[in-house]
Amino acid sequence: MRIALFTETFLPKVDGIVTRLRHTIEHLERHGDRVLVVAPDGGLTEYKGAKIHGVPGLPLPLYPELKLALPSVGTKEVIEKFNPDLIHVVNPAVLGLGGIYYAKTLNKPLVASYHTHLPQYLHHYGLGAIEGVFWEFLKATHNQAKLNLCTSTVMVNELVNHGIERVDLWQRGVDTEMFQPSLASKQMRSRLSEGNPDSPLLLYVGRVSAEKQIDEIKPVLEAIPEARLAIVGDGPNREALEAHFAETNTNFVGYLEGLELASAYASADAFVFPSRTETLGLVLLEAMAAGCPVVAANSGGIPDIVTEGENGYLFEVDDPNGAITATKRLLEAKEEREQLRANARQEAERWGWAAATKHLQGYYRAVVESEVLSSAA
């Protein structure tokens, strides 16, 4: 099968969406499918056998890590030459609209997927008043697709409730070969804690941006003064958060990748994740695969992954002391924490990328076959 994949974000950017796409592309190519990626230009022309058509873009004013890119002259010819069996648009917003247009004009079946809960993000950038209008935009774009995929059951229900049609679940995935408990390291623990490896170590990994609500970890540190916090990642809110956490034991580590990132997860005592806008929360699965117990908001797609008291702890978003109570409980119960580590790893082992991609291939085949039957009729 030949798949043209339109995405608003790709390498060299690092986030959960890019991670999912990287592994999906690799497994599709490995099993004989051919992929063309249309994405904002990041300097790459190929990834794991897939061709990349880079489109010039401009940094988004509120989020400079993201590029605003419109299909450039020649994109249609690239798509026609590749001759895809279907077009898959990821989080269609700007560039994805081009994918929808080409699917219509070239008479190709269209799949769309929803990964970022953008209507909720609006509230963190002072744009909450236009949430209703934005849902109408999402409905208009996603309802062009033969199939809409979400990465959690909560988001499936959310989209259906807002009038988006033909919605189904795209199975979660995580690299259980790279993220492993055995990569725990006293050296990494010392690095993350700035030379205090014996102190309780809390970890956050992900975008350093307003919608992730990282600032809400500060009361946890104030309630547990002996604890250290390592924030792994970068983003537009870093400078503001550095000022916010100035008087606390917080280390802004920046980006880590590969085995260094895996070691960071495995070396921490708890992964603290206050975000309430997650459609899935891939970093939670990575932490669990590395045997790191999770303390997370009971919101979005997170309850699909974290089972209270079994592989981590959930706190209610309207409880101002919820994260404090959950983190204290985790740090104080050493024997229970070890069982949580084992359970977290066991849960993650169910969700390898090979199985997730096979699940996606099944959707692709069904959409293409449905299109063929519809044309024949």
Secondary structure as GFF3:
##gff-version 3
##sequence-region A 1 377
A	DSSP	beta_strand	2	7	.	.	.	ID=ss1
A	DSSP	alpha_helix	16	30	.	.	.	ID=ss2
A	DSSP	beta_strand	34	40	.	.	.	ID=ss3
A	DSSP	beta_strand	46	47	.	.	.	ID=ss4
A	DSSP	beta_strand	50	55	.	.	.	ID=ss5
A	DSSP	beta_strand	57	60	.	.	.	ID=ss6
A	DSSP	beta_strand	63	69	.	.	.	ID=ss7
A	DSSP	alpha_helix	75	82	.	.	.	ID=ss8
A	DSSP	beta_strand	86	90	.	.	.	ID=ss9
A	DSSP	alpha_helix	95	105	.	.	.	ID=ss10
A	DSSP	beta_strand	110	114	.	.	.	ID=ss11
A	DSSP	alpha_helix	118	121	.	.	.	ID=ss12
A	DSSP	three_ten_helix	122	125	.	.	.	ID=ss13
A	DSSP	three_ten_helix	128	130	.	.	.	ID=ss14
A	DSSP	alpha_helix	131	142	.	.	.	ID=ss15
A	DSSP	beta_strand	147	150	.	.	.	ID=ss16
A	DSSP	alpha_helix	153	161	.	.	.	ID=ss17
A	DSSP	beta_strand	167	169	.	.	.	ID=ss18
A	DSSP	three_ten_helix	181	183	.	.	.	ID=ss19
A	DSSP	alpha_helix	186	192	.	.	.	ID=ss20
A	DSSP	beta_strand	201	205	.	.	.	ID=ss21
A	DSSP	three_ten_helix	210	212	.	.	.	ID=ss22
A	DSSP	three_ten_helix	214	217	.	.	.	ID=ss23
A	DSSP	alpha_helix	218	223	.	.	.	ID=ss24
A	DSSP	beta_strand	228	232	.	.	.	ID=ss25
A	DSSP	alpha_helix	238	244	.	.	.	ID=ss26
A	DSSP	beta_strand	250	254	.	.	.	ID=ss27
A	DSSP	alpha_helix	258	267	.	.	.	ID=ss28
A	DSSP	beta_strand	270	273	.	.	.	ID=ss29
A	DSSP	alpha_helix	282	289	.	.	.	ID=ss30
A	DSSP	beta_strand	294	297	.	.	.	ID=ss31
A	DSSP	three_ten_helix	302	304	.	.	.	ID=ss32
A	DSSP	beta_strand	312	315	.	.	.	ID=ss33
A	DSSP	alpha_helix	322	332	.	.	.	ID=ss34
A	DSSP	alpha_helix	334	348	.	.	.	ID=ss35
A	DSSP	alpha_helix	353	376	.	.	.	ID=ss36
###
